[in-house]
């Protein structure tokens, strides 16, 4: 987009811009005026980083590099703004406000009870602790308040770390050795109290830090203390990790539980061992009885059941399911569903046995019910024997696994015992080293503090300036700038073709010409082209003449006019171009092949052309005051009665190409109009009959996805593309 177009966008919305600027400035002026007054207290301290007072950056080197100075100042300021330092200020402020009686000592702030989110009992307990730890003379040496309640109260009072750091500033004064501490609040007393307390507490804390760093014995013992603490923590971590990795909670109890399970399984194993010989004897006796009862028939029945595949398969499944029930029962799982399945399998096996005991007819007389019963009992005992053997195998395996687990727990108990002994030894050594450290700390007292107060905090008298004028001007400028950017973004997002310079970039088609937007109310074309008009109409006529020249020099005789969408102004431009060519004594044939909107047909047989564009469409107007226009005689119009058929369907079998060819000999130019390309196929069907295709676009219509499909088709026209004509262009964008 060019600069002129962007400026036109702003000029069109100048009142909007001015309104935004004015409203932004007035609103800022008003809201800043509503802000409460702010009081600032400040204090200045010397650091001793440049002016040495007992602490040196590099004692063996007389030259102090700039980066060392900046690094030292940065480190000192970060320490001053640390959470530990701010936490001390928070606790002191809470002590002041909670212990204030409202008469001798007034609280700085009184928060809403809803913001505190603590019960009255919790508040009373905190006040009691503060009364025990704080006195009027020792407020600055107060101990921290309880963490949970203190955090909630600090947020309610606005004394938490984030709130205080928004108002507290620590900065170096130029290239000097001084630091300035500033705090702003709604109360002069609060600002003074925070700055004074902050400076006093930091000087005290810094002196302690310096004593740690300067005393070699203290550093040595501190290093030993940290190493021993690290070793102790490492052993504790190992103990916890060993317990976690091996699933150990209480080794002794776990081992007792395992041994109890082993004993229970051994009892069940003994029961299985005792049942196996008994079952073997019973099976042998049953076989003997069957053999004695009827040797031949017994063998037949036995074989019929013993070697039956289904009965054998069910017996194996019953044995497997019995083992699973044993396993799940000792694993603590619910086995009710499995027991139900077991009973169902036994019933199926019994039915299979009954079925298998059906003996052939020649032996049936010799088999009676008693023999059948003996065979059933034999099979049941054999199944019981199989189950006992499987149970024995399962119990034996489980006892082995539990015994291994018991042995491992015994080993784990021994490993943990050695680890705990190591931890106890490190505990004793840690306590001894800590005692040595405390003694070394006492020796570190008395070290000179390099920090000193240069300007103590003073009670602020007047509030800080709100800079209403500056902020109001800035707000107006910012509002106008943001509004301008928003308007530009809207312009960039606009998919219409606002100016001829944008046509090629947006459509990808060559531009033949453009026509500015005009309003014509009962305008006779003879009067329009024959007389001087207003500036916009004069510009309009010249643009039509430019397009007329392009038509004349194109070398083509037949032109098809179409557009992507409806109401783009095709009929309007066809009529004007035809009349403009007639002014050059050119004979023009206008064929209205727009069967969907036959506007041009309405001008057929008119002695003059008078039009209006005040409505949505181009309309022919009759007026008794007009006389016949001789130039209109050079224009012939072939109309149509409209319809829903396409041109190829209407012209089918009429050899329309031959008709057009015959018209070429009688007329200088032939204009055809087709319906909109997005909705209809008319333009594609009429294209073979013409030399050139002219596409009309409205500057007011956005280019949508349907238009893009039509544009892709138009780019394949090659030599038949005459170009685009941009209609309804705003004069300000030309």
MARROLUM-721207 format. One record per residue (C-alpha): y, z, x. Coordinates in steps of 0.2 Angstrom, whole numbers, padded with zeros to 4 digits, always signed. Each point is the difference from the previous one (the first is absolute). Layout:
YZX ...
! end
This chain:
+0000+0000+0000 +0017-0005+0007 +0015+0012+0001 +0010-0008-0014 -0015+0003-0012 -0001+0018+0005 +0019+0002-0002 -0001-0008-0017 -0014+0013-0005 +0012+0014+0004 +0015-0008-0008 -0010-0002-0016 -0004+0019+0000 +0016+0006+0007 +0004+0012-0014 -0018+0007+0002 +0003+0003+0018 +0017+0008-0003 -0007+0011-0013 -0014+0006+0011 +0012+0003+0014 +0011+0010-0011 -0013+0010-0009 -0009+0004+0016 +0016+0007+0008 +0005+0009-0015 -0017+0008-0003 -0001+0005+0019 +0017+0008-0002 -0005+0009-0015 -0017+0006+0006 +0007+0006+0017 +0013+0009-0009 -0013+0009-0010 -0010+0006+0016 +0002+0018+0005 +0011+0005+0015 -0009+0001+0016 +0004+0012+0014 -0004-0002+0018 -0003+0013+0013 -0003-0004+0019 -0003+0008+0016 +0000-0007+0018 -0012+0006+0014 -0002-0004+0018 -0017-0005+0006 +0000+0002+0019 -0008-0017+0002 +0015-0007+0010 +0009+0017+0004 -0015+0009+0008 -0001+0018-0005 -0018+0005+0005 -0011-0015-0006 +0000-0016+0010 -0007-0017-0004 -0005-0004+0018 +0003+0014+0012 -0004-0009+0016 +0010-0015-0004 +0019+0002-0001 +0002-0017-0010 -0003+0001-0018 -0005-0016-0008 +0008-0005-0016 -0017-0003-0009 -0005+0018+0005 +0016+0007-0008 -0003-0010-0016 -0018+0005+0000 +0004+0018+0002 +0013-0001-0014 -0012-0009-0012 -0014+0013+0003 +0012+0015-0003 +0007-0008-0016 -0018-0003-0006 -0004+0018+0004 +0015+0006-0010 -0005-0011-0015 -0019+0005+0001 -0008+0007-0016 -0003+0017+0009 +0019+0002+0003 +0004-0006-0018 -0013+0011-0007 +0009+0015+0007 +0016-0005-0008 -0010-0002-0017 -0007+0017+0001 +0017+0008+0004 +0009-0009-0014 -0014+0006-0013 +0002+0018+0007 +0018-0001-0003 +0000-0007-0018 -0015+0010-0006 +0006+0017+0007 +0018-0003-0005 +0006+0013-0013 +0013-0011-0007 +0014+0013+0003 +0001+0003+0019 -0010-0015+0005 +0001-0015-0012 -0014-0013+0001 +0005-0018+0006 -0010-0008-0013 -0009+0005-0017 -0013-0013-0005 -0007-0003-0017 -0015+0011-0004 -0009-0016-0006 +0002-0007+0018 -0008+0015+0009 -0017-0003-0008 -0005+0018+0004 -0005+0014-0011 +0011+0016-0001 -0014+0010+0009 +0000-0012+0015 +0019+0001+0001 +0000+0019-0001 -0014+0001+0014 +0011-0012+0011 +0015+0011-0002 -0010+0015+0004 -0006-0007+0016 +0018-0006+0004 +0007+0018-0003 -0014+0006+0012 +0004-0012+0014 +0018-0003-0002 +0015+0011+0001 +0019-0003+0000 +0001+0002+0019 -0016-0010+0004 +0001-0015-0011 +0000-0012+0014 -0016+0008+0007 -0009-0002-0016 -0019-0004-0001 -0006-0016-0009 -0002+0002-0019 -0018-0004-0007 -0003-0019+0003 -0005-0006-0018 +0013+0010-0009 +0013-0004+0013 -0003-0018-0001 +0003+0000-0019 +0015+0010+0001 +0007-0010+0014 -0001-0016-0010 +0008+0009-0015 +0014+0007+0010 +0002-0017+0010 -0004+0009+0016 -0015-0010+0005 -0001-0010+0016 +0004-0017-0009 +0015+0007-0009 +0008+0009+0015 -0003-0015+0011 +0010-0011-0011 +0015+0011+0002 -0002+0006+0018 +0005-0011+0015 -0002+0003+0019 +0009-0012+0011 +0006-0001+0018 +0018-0001+0002 +0003-0016+0010 -0006+0001+0018 +0004+0018+0001 -0012+0015+0002 +0004+0006-0018 -0010-0001-0016 +0008+0001-0017 -0009+0008-0015 +0006-0004-0017 -0005+0005-0017 +0007-0005-0017 -0003+0008-0017 +0009+0004-0016 +0005+0017+0006 +0011+0005+0015 -0010+0016+0002 -0017-0009+0000 +0006-0013+0013 +0007+0014+0011 -0016+0011-0002 -0012-0015+0004 +0009-0005+0016 +0003+0017+0007 -0018+0005-0004 -0007-0016+0007 +0009+0001+0017 -0004+0019+0002 -0018-0003-0003 -0002-0015+0011 +0008+0009+0014 -0012+0014-0002 -0015-0011-0001 +0005-0011+0014 +0002+0015+0012 -0018+0004-0004 -0006-0018+0003 +0010+0000+0017 -0009+0016+0005 -0017-0008-0004 +0004-0015+0011 +0008+0009+0015 -0013+0014+0003 -0014-0008+0010 -0012+0015-0004 +0003-0003-0018 -0003-0018+0001 -0016+0003+0010 -0007+0012-0013 +0006-0011-0014 -0010-0014+0008 -0016+0011+0002 +0002+0007-0018 +0001-0018-0007 -0015-0005+0010 -0010+0015-0005 +0005-0003-0018 -0005-0018+0001 -0017+0005+0007 -0002+0013-0014 +0005-0013-0013 -0012-0013+0007 -0015+0012-0001 +0005+0005-0018 +0000-0019-0004 -0017-0003+0008 -0007+0015-0010 +0007-0008-0016 -0005-0017+0005 -0018+0005+0004 -0001+0009-0017 +0006-0015-0009 -0011-0012+0009 -0015+0010-0003 +0004+0006-0017 +0000+0018+0005 +0008+0013-0011 -0009+0016+0003 -0015-0003+0012 -0009+0016-0003 +0000-0002-0019 -0004-0019+0001 -0015+0004+0011 -0007+0014-0012 +0001-0013-0014 -0010-0013+0009 -0013+0013+0005 -0001+0006-0018 -0004-0019-0005 -0013-0001+0013 -0009+0015-0007 +0000-0007-0017 -0006-0017+0005 -0014+0009+0011 -0006+0009-0016 -0001-0016-0010 -0009-0009+0015 -0013+0014+0000 -0003-0003-0019 -0002-0018+0003 -0012+0003+0014 -0010+0012-0011 -0001-0012-0014 -0007-0015+0010 -0018+0007+0004 -0001+0006-0018 +0004-0017-0007 -0012-0009+0012 -0014+0011-0006 +0004-0003-0018 +0000-0019+0002 -0017+0001+0009 -0007+0010-0015 +0007-0012-0013 -0007-0015+0010 -0017+0009+0000 +0000+0003-0019 +0005-0018-0004 -0014-0006+0012 -0013+0011-0008 +0006-0003-0018 -0002-0018+0001 -0001-0008+0017 +0002-0018-0006 +0013+0003-0014 +0009+0012+0011 +0002-0012+0014 +0007-0013-0012 +0012+0011-0008 +0006+0007+0017 +0002-0017+0007 +0010-0006-0015 +0012+0014+0002 +0000+0004+0019 +0003-0018+0005 +0012-0004-0013 +0016-0007+0008 +0012+0006-0013 -0007+0018+0000 +0000+0000+0019 +0018-0006+0001 +0006+0013-0013 -0009+0013+0010 +0010-0005+0016 +0017+0000-0010 -0004+0017-0007 -0004+0007+0017 +0017-0007+0007 +0010+0006-0015 -0008+0018+0003 +0006-0001+0018 +0017-0005-0005 +0001+0015-0013 -0005+0012+0014 +0014-0007+0011 +0013+0000-0013 -0004+0017-0006 +0002+0008+0017 +0016-0010+0003 +0007+0008-0016 +0001-0015-0011 -0005-0001-0018 -0017-0007-0002 -0002+0001-0019 +0001-0019-0001 -0013-0003+0013 -0012+0012-0008 +0002-0009-0016 -0004-0016+0009 -0015+0008+0008 -0007+0005-0018 +0003-0018-0006 -0010-0007+0015 -0015+0012-0003 +0000-0005-0019 -0001-0018+0006 -0014+0004+0012 -0010+0008-0014 +0002-0015-0011 -0005-0011+0014 -0016+0011+0003 -0004-0001-0019 +0001-0019+0001 -0010-0001+0016 -0014+0010-0007 -0005-0013-0013 -0017-0005+0006 -0008-0017-0004 -0011-0001-0016 -0017+0001+0009 +0004+0017+0008 +0011+0007-0014 -0014+0010-0008 -0004+0009+0016 +0018+0006+0002 +0005+0015-0011 +0015+0011-0001 -0006+0013+0012 -0002-0013+0014 +0017-0006-0003 +0007+0017+0001 -0009+0003+0016 +0008-0016+0008 +0017+0005-0006 -0001+0017+0007 -0006-0008+0017 +0015-0011+0000 +0012+0014-0004 -0007+0011+0014 +0001-0015+0012 +0019-0002-0004 +0002+0019+0002 -0007-0001+0017 +0011-0015+0005 +0015+0010-0006 -0005+0015+0009 -0002-0010+0016 +0017-0008-0002 +0008+0017-0004 -0008+0007+0016 +0007-0015+0010 +0018+0002-0007 +0000+0019+0002 -0006-0002+0018 +0014-0013+0004 +0013+0011-0008 -0005+0016+0009 +0001-0010+0016 +0018-0006-0004 +0006+0017-0005 -0008+0008+0016 +0009-0013+0010 +0016+0005-0009 -0003+0018+0003 -0002-0003+0019 +0016-0010+0000 +0009+0014-0009 -0007+0012+0013 +0007-0011+0014 +0017-0002-0009 +0001+0019-0001 -0002+0001+0019 +0013-0013+0003 +0012+0008-0011 -0003+0017+0007 +0005-0007+0018 +0015-0009-0007 +0006+0016-0009 -0002+0010+0016 +0010-0013+0009 +0014+0002-0013 +0000+0019+0001 +0002-0001+0019 +0015-0012-0002 +0007+0011-0013 +0001+0015+0013 +0007-0011+0013 +0013-0007-0012 +0006+0018-0004 +0001+0005+0018 +0011-0016+0004 +0011+0003-0015 +0004+0018+0006 +0004-0008+0017 +0012-0012-0009 +0009+0013-0009 +0003+0010+0016 +0007-0016+0008 +0011-0003-0015 +0008+0017+0002 +0005-0005+0018 +0008-0016-0006 +0014+0009-0010 +0017+0000+0008 +0001-0019+0004 +0017-0007-0001 +0003-0011-0016 +0010-0016+0005 +0006-0002-0018 +0016+0008-0005 +0012-0001-0015 +0016-0009+0003 +0007-0001-0017 -0007+0013-0013 -0002-0005-0018 +0015+0004-0011 +0001+0001-0019 +0006-0017-0007 +0016+0001-0010 +0002-0017-0008 -0013-0012-0007 -0005-0016+0009 +0009-0016-0005 -0010-0011-0012 +0007-0017+0006 +0001-0006-0018 +0011-0015+0004 -0011-0006+0014 -0016+0002-0010 +0008-0008-0015 +0005-0015+0010 -0017-0001+0008 -0008+0001-0017 +0010-0014-0007 -0003-0011+0015 -0019+0004+0000 -0001-0003-0019 +0009-0017+0001 -0011-0005+0015 -0016+0005-0009 +0006-0009-0016 +0004-0016+0010 -0017+0001+0009 -0008+0002-0018 +0009-0015-0006 -0005-0010+0015 -0018+0005-0002 +0001-0006-0018 +0007-0016+0006 -0015-0002+0012 -0012+0004-0013 +0008-0012-0012 -0012-0015-0001 +0012-0012-0008 +0010-0013+0010 +0018+0006+0000 +0008-0013+0011 -0004-0017+0006 -0002+0006+0018 -0015+0010-0006 -0009-0014-0009 -0010-0008+0015 -0006+0018+0006 -0006+0005-0017 -0007-0016-0007 -0005-0010+0015 +0007-0015-0008 +0015-0012+0005 +0016+0003-0010 +0008-0015-0007 +0015+0009-0008 +0005+0014-0010 +0011+0003-0016 +0011+0015-0003 -0002+0010-0016 +0013-0006-0014 +0002+0004-0018 +0003-0016-0011 +0005+0002-0018 +0001-0017-0009 +0004-0009+0016 +0001-0019-0001 -0007-0008+0016 +0013-0014+0000 +0013+0014+0000 -0009+0010+0013 -0001-0014+0013 +0016-0009-0005 +0012+0014+0001 +0005+0014+0011 -0009+0017-0004 +0001+0018+0005 -0006+0004+0018 -0018+0004-0005 -0002-0016-0010 +0008-0010+0014 -0012+0007+0012 -0014-0003-0013 +0004-0018-0001 +0000-0003+0018 -0017+0008+0002 -0006-0012-0013 +0007-0015+0009 -0008+0006+0016 -0017+0000-0008 +0004-0017-0008 +0003-0007+0018 -0016+0007+0006 -0009-0009-0014 +0009-0016+0004 -0004+0000+0018 -0018+0006-0002 -0006-0018-0003 -0011+0006-0015 +0003-0007-0017 -0011+0012-0011 +0001+0019+0001 -0009+0014-0009 +0009+0016-0003 -0009+0016-0002 +0001+0019+0004 -0012+0014+0003 +0006+0010-0015 +0008-0004-0017 +0019+0001-0003 +0004-0005+0018 +0012-0014-0005 -0010-0016+0001 +0007-0008-0015 +0018+0005+0004 -0001-0008+0018 -0009-0016-0006 +0013-0003-0013 +0015+0003+0012 -0008-0010+0014 -0003-0014-0012 +0018+0000-0006 +0006+0002+0018 -0010-0016+0005 +0007-0009-0015 +0017+0003+0007 -0005-0011+0015 -0005-0013-0013 -0019+0004+0003 -0012-0003-0015 -0010+0015-0002 -0016+0002-0011 -0004+0018-0005 -0018+0003-0006 -0002+0016-0009 -0018+0004+0006 +0002+0019-0003 -0010+0001-0016 +0001+0019+0001 +0019+0001-0001 +0007-0017-0005 +0019+0004+0002 +0004-0017+0008 -0006-0009-0016 +0014+0008-0010 +0013-0010+0010 -0009-0017-0005 +0012-0012-0009 +0015+0011+0003 +0016-0010+0003 +0007+0014+0011 -0007+0015+0009 +0007+0017-0005 -0009+0015+0006 +0000+0019-0001 -0008+0012+0012 +0006+0016-0009 -0018+0003-0008 -0016+0002+0009 -0003-0019+0000 +0009-0016+0003 +0006-0007-0018 +0007-0016-0006 +0016+0003-0010 +0008-0012-0013 +0018-0001-0002 +0011-0011-0011 +0014+0000+0012 -0010-0010+0014 -0001-0018+0001 -0014-0011+0008 -0001+0001+0018 -0003-0017+0008 -0010+0008+0015 -0013+0007-0012 -0005-0018-0004 -0007-0001+0018 -0012+0014-0003 -0015-0003-0011 -0011+0014-0006 -0018-0001-0005 -0004+0016-0011 -0015+0008-0006 -0005+0011-0015 -0007+0014+0010 -0018+0006-0001 -0013+0011+0009 -0009-0015+0008 +0002-0004+0019 +0008-0016+0006 -0017-0007+0006 -0007+0003-0018 +0015-0008-0009 +0001-0015+0012 -0018-0003+0001 -0005-0019-0002 +0019-0005+0000 +0001-0005+0018 +0016+0010+0003 +0001-0005+0018 +0003-0018-0005 +0013+0005-0013 +0009+0009+0014 -0001-0015+0011 +0008-0011-0013 +0014+0012-0002 +0004-0001+0019 +0006-0017-0003 +0012+0005-0014 +0007+0016+0007 +0007+0006+0016 -0008+0017-0002 -0013+0008-0010 +0000+0019-0004 -0015+0009-0007 -0001+0019-0005 -0016+0010+0001 -0003+0017-0007 +0000+0015+0011 -0014+0000+0014 -0005+0018-0002 -0007-0002-0017 -0003-0018-0003 -0009-0015+0010 +0013-0013-0006 +0009-0002+0017 -0017-0003+0009 -0005-0013-0013 +0016-0009+0000 +0003+0000+0019 -0010-0016+0004 +0012-0010-0011 +0016+0004+0010 +0007-0002+0018 +0007+0017+0002 -0002+0018-0006 +0016+0011-0003 -0003+0018-0003 +0013+0011-0008 +0002+0019+0004 +0011+0012-0008 +0009+0012+0011 -0002+0014-0013 -0019-0001-0001 -0011+0010+0012 -0014-0009+0009 -0016+0008-0006 -0019-0003+0004 -0001-0014-0012 +0015-0009+0008 -0008+0002+0017 -0016-0009-0006 +0011-0015-0006 +0010+0000+0016 -0016-0001+0010 -0004-0016-0011 +0017-0007+0003 -0002+0001+0019 -0014-0012-0001 +0011-0014-0007 +0004-0008+0017 +0010-0015-0003 +0002+0002-0019 +0010+0016+0001 +0019-0004-0003 +0005+0019+0002 +0006+0015-0009 +0016+0002-0011 +0006+0018-0001 +0009+0003-0017 +0011+0014-0006 +0006+0006+0017 +0013+0013+0000 +0016-0007+0009 +0002+0016+0010 -0017-0004+0008 +0005-0018+0006 
! end
